[in-house]
Amino acid sequence: MAPVVHAAGLGTSGSGLTLNPVAERALSRRASTLSTPMSPPPAFGSIVTVLSIDGGGVRGIIPGTILAFLEEKLQELDGTDARIADYFDVIAGTSTGGLVTAMLTAPNKENPKRPLFAAKDINKFYLEHCPKIFPSGGGGPLGLFKSIMSGPKYDGKYLHSIVRELLGETKAVNDVSKNALLSDVCISTSAAPTYLPGHQFETKDKDGKTRAFNLIDGGVAANNPTLLAMNDVSKQILLGNQDFFPIKPADYCKFMVLSLGTGSAKVEEKFDAVQCSKWGILGWLYNKGATPIIDSFNQASSDLVDIHASVLFQALHSEKSYLRIQDDKLKGETSSVDVSTAENLNRLVDVGKALLKKPACKVNVETGKNEPDGNRGTNEKELIHFAKMLVDERRARLKKKGSTIL
């Protein structure tokens, strides 16, 4: 299982701060130490399993709720010690999704063969720590004024401390020049512009040469990291990683992908071209309680990835191998990334639970909009189906590996 956390570069040579979202690719590794000995790689199976988790601040509670349900179903089939990390070859996350990825895959200090968090504990983490990561005094018009005049709305100190405490000395990749602390990667991927400060750290290559990383939130390039995760598999195959043999690059018929959104604001058509043509910098940054420019690039990039992936799997007649779970009708505080009151955090839990009961959707290839898929059931039903496929795949790998060893 290879965790992938995406952070965007800010001139990673260390010589400048020009925005360059593609300057640094996703930091990843083949993390055999993070999985149990009972989790053979794809080479022993017939499919590649991918989990992708969007960015979205406190809205990470929504995929947290869905993952808790999925892990519960895996445990019903495979025993109470089953964890999400035992069933996915690649888990990718951006921003808050990157934090969830680390929680699901980083080794537990007491038992390094098991992951740091069970899925059911993700929301407990959010409910406990979000009010300290996003203190109430940092939001609203006052926080906006601060972010314009004197830096980000939040200083990030509490987030940095809790991430470092949890992840300790865990490293991110095998490539020496990218062998960063996983905590530095997580801090970087969650460094949302205007909300949290960018992050700088250094590594050294095998010759002792310093490599500087200047990173911000991966959401500026890939708020929905599904395609990055799929691309990472193809890259590993091209590089000769035997864990994936005999699967070929871009052999997407053999992919099974679960893509989890963090919800997005209902498109209420608050503005039109006549209005926005009169906006300057401030108008695009804050208008009628919304942040038009940030909302636009976050939602647009996520939707385009979903459209591409959905159409791809439909074209391959593999629609049931791709499941995107997203709520695009959030209103008010629930659509915010940083409203961390107990009331809003609990509302987000309810959003996740309600989303499980809603029909599974797919992209209409003509309009690009998500619509209920008449050939599928609810998201809950589809996740139960996914759990069965994941367990069957894992058992097949175990059987094949056992036969190979014998």
N, C-alpha and C positions, 0 to 999 in steps of 0.2 A: 504494500500500500504506500503510495507516494503522496504526501501532503503537498499542496501547492498554494502559496499565499502570494497574491499579486499586489505589488506596490509600484507606483509610477516614478520614473527618475526625474531628477532636477539637475541635469548635467552631471552624470555619475563619474565623470573624470575628475571631479573635485575642483575644476577650474572655473565653474560658472553656475548660475542659477536660472538658466533659460529652460522653460518647461519643455520637457522631452519625454512624453509618455511611453515611448517605445525604447528609450535608452537602456532600461533594465527589464529584462524578461522576468517571468515568474521565477521565484526562488523555490527550488524543489529538491527532493532527494528520494532515492529508493530506500525506504526506511524499514528494513527488515527487523530492526531491533524494536520497533514500535508495535509490531504485530505478533500474535502468538505463533508458536511453532506449527500450529494447526492451520495456518493460513497460507497455502501455496500460492505462487504467482500465476498470472494468466497462462503461462506456458503449459500448465497442468489442466487448463480448462478450455472452454469453447467461446467465451465472451470476455470482454473487458468491461468492468463495472466502474462507473464514474458518478460522483456526487459533486454538485456545484452549488455554492451558497452566495447569494448577492450581498452587496453592501447596503447599509441603511441605518446605521446608528442603533438607537434603542429598539428599532423595529426588528432587530435580530431575534427578538422574542418570538416572532411569527415562525421562522424556520425552526427555532428551538422547540416549539410546541409540536411541529410536524415530525421532527426527528425523534422526539420522545415517543410518539405514537409508533413510528417505524421500528424503533429499537424494541419496544414492548412486543410487537408482533414477531420480530426475530427471536426474542427470548421464548415466546410461546412455542416456537418451532424447534429451537436449538438449545434451550437451557438458559438459566438466569444469568450466566456469565457472559452471554453473547453481547458484543458491542458493535456499533456501527463500523468501526475501523476494521473489523474482521471480515467484512463483506465487500468493501470497495477498494479497487486497485488504485484509484486516484480520487482524492478529496481536495477540491479547490475552493478557495474563498477570497473575496475582496472585502477590505475594510472590516465591518463587523462580522462578515462571513469568514474573513481570515482569522479572526479571534476564535470563532466557533470551530473552524478547521483545526486550529492548534489545540483546542480543548479536547476534540475528538481523537487526536492522533498523537499528541506529545506523550512521552512515557510518564507513568506514575512513579514518583520517587520511591514509594514503598514497594512497588512491584513493577519494575521497568518493562515487563512483558505485557502489561495492560495499560490502556490509555488513561490519561489524566482525569477525564470526566466521563461519566455515563451520560447519555443524551438527556435523561430526565433531570440532570443537575444543571444543565445549561441555563434554563430559565431562573433557577435559584440564584445563579451567579449574577444574571442581569438585574433581578429584583433587588439584590443586596447592594450591588456596586454601581449601577447606573446613576442613582441620586448623588453619588460622590464624584463620579466621572463628569457628569453634567449638572453641577449644582444649580439650583433654581435662579440664583442671582445672575447667572451668565446668559440667560435667555432674553427674549423680548426685544423691544426697541433699544433698550440700554445696552444689551449685549451686541446688537447690530452696530450701534454707534462705536462701541469699543473695537469691534472687528474691523471697522473702516479706518478708525483713527489711530489705534495703538496696538494692533495685533489681534490674534484669534480670540474668540469668545471665552475659551477655556484654556488653562495653562497646561493641561495634560499630566500634571505631576502625579495625581492619584492613579490614573490609568497606567502610567509608566511604572509606578512602584508595584502595583498589584500584578502586572504582567511579568515583571522581573522576578517577583517573589514566587509566582507559580511555575515559571519556566526555567528558572535557575540558569545552569550552564548548558542547557540543551542547544545543540547546534543545528543549523538549517540544511546544509548540503554537503556532499562529499568533495566537490571541487574546492580545493584549498582556498582559492581566491574569493570564493563565495561562501566560505565556511563561517557565516555570521551566526551570532546568537539568535535563536528563534525569537527571543524577546525583542530584539532590534527589528526583525522583520515584521512582527506583529504591531509594534509601535508605528512603524513606517506605513503599513497598509491602512491603518486607522487614522492617519494624519490628514483629516479632511480639511481642505482649504477653507479659511474663515472660522472653522470650529476648533481645530487643534493645530499645534505648530508642526512644521515639517521636521524630519528627523535625519540626523547625520551620524554615520558610524564608519569605521574602517576595518578592513581585513588585510591579511598579508598572504601573498602567494608562496609557493614552495621555495622561492629564492629570497624571501623576506621583503619583497617589494610591496609597498603599501597601496591598497586600493580603497578609494573613498567612495562612499555611497551617500547621495543626497536625495532623499525620497519623500514623496507625499502619497496621499491616499490613492490606491489603485483605481478607485471609481472614476477618476478623470479619463481613464483609458478603457477600463473593462469592469464596469459595475456589476455586470453579469459575466462571470468568468467561465461559462460553459465551454465556449470554443477554445479558450486557452487550455483548459483541462484536456480536451480532445486532442488539441495540437501537441500537448506535452507527450501524450502517448505516442503519436506519430514520430515525434522527435526522438524519443527513447528507442523506437524501432530502427530509425535511420542511423542512430549511433551504435547500433548493434547490441542493445540490451537484450540478453537472452531470456529475461523474465517474460518477454512478450512473444517469443517465437512459438508457433509459426505464423502468428498474425502479421499481416502486412500493413504498411503505412496507409492511413486513410481508408482502412477496411471497415467502414462505419456500419456495415451490416452486422458486425460482431460487437458493436457497442451497446451497452445498456446504460442510459443516462437519466439520472434524477436531478432536476434543476429546481432549486428553491428560491423564490423571490422573497423580499422582505416587505412587500406591499408598496403601493404607490398611490398618490393622490388621485381622486376621481377627476377626470378631465371635465372641468366645469365651464370651459371656454370663457374664462374671466376677461381675457384680452383679445383684441383683434389687431390686424396689421396697422390700422390707422393709429391706434393707441401706442403700440410699441415703437412705431417709427419716430415717435417724439421723445423716447427715453434716452437718457445718457447712462453713465456708469451706475449711478445710484438707482435709477429706474429699473435696470436689469437685475440689480442685486436685491432689491426689496421693493415690493409693490403689493398693496392690499393684503398684507400678511404673508405673501408668497415670495420666494426667491426665484424668479423666472429663469434666469440663465443657468443656475445650478440644477433646478428641477428639470429643465429641458435636456441638458446633456446627460444627466443620470438616467432619466427615464428613456430617452431616445436610444442610448447605447444598449441598455438592458433589453428593450423591445426588439431592436435590430438583431441582436444575438438570438433571441427566441425565435424570431421569424426565420432566420437562416437555418437554425437547427431543426425547427419544426418542419419546414419545407424539405430539408435534406432527408429527414427520416421518412416523410411521406413519399418522397420520390423513390426511396429505396424499399417502399412497401414494408417499413419497419416501424410504423406509427406507435405500436405498443411498447417499443423499446426506448421511447423518449417520453418522459413525463415532466411537464413544467407546472409547478404549483405557485400561483401568484394571485394576489388580490389587488385589483387596480381601481378600487372604489373607496379608498380610505378618505375620511373627511376630518377636518379640524386637527386637533392635537395628535390624533393617531397617525397622521401622515408626516408628522415631524420626526426629525432624526435625533432630537435632543430634549424633548419634554419628558422629564424623568420623575414626574409625580407618581405616587403609588396608584392613583386613579388611572392615569394613562397607561402605565406599565401593565396593570391588570386588564385594561381594555384590550391591549395588544395580545395578551394570552387568550382572551375571548375571541379575537379576530382569527387567531391560529386555529382554535377549536372549531369555529364556524366554517373556516375554509376547508377543513376535513370533510364536512358534510356537503359541500358544494360539488357540482358535477365537474369532472375532469374536462379540460379544454384543449383545443388545438388551434393553430393559426389558420384562418381562412386565407388561402393562397391568393385570392383575388383582392381582398381588402387589407390584409395584414393584421386584422383584428383577431383577438382571442374569442372563440365561441365554444359553447358546450359541444363536446364530441359525442354524438349520438351512439357511437359504437363502444363507449366506455361508461363506467359507472361513476360514482362519486370519487373524490380524491382519496377518501378513506379506503374504499374498495380497491382502487388501483394500487395503493400502498401495500395492502394485504397481498395483492398479486405480486408486486415487486418483491416483498419479503420472501414469498415462496420461491420465486426465481433465484433470488440471492442465496437462499439456503441450499437449493438444489445445485447451484453452480459450485458453491463451496464444498459440498459433500462429494461432488464429482471430482473436484480437484484433489481432495484428500484421498479418495479411492485410487485415483491414477498415480498419485505420488507414492502411496503405499505399495502399489504394484511395481512401480519403477524401482523402489528401494529393495523390495524382495527379489 
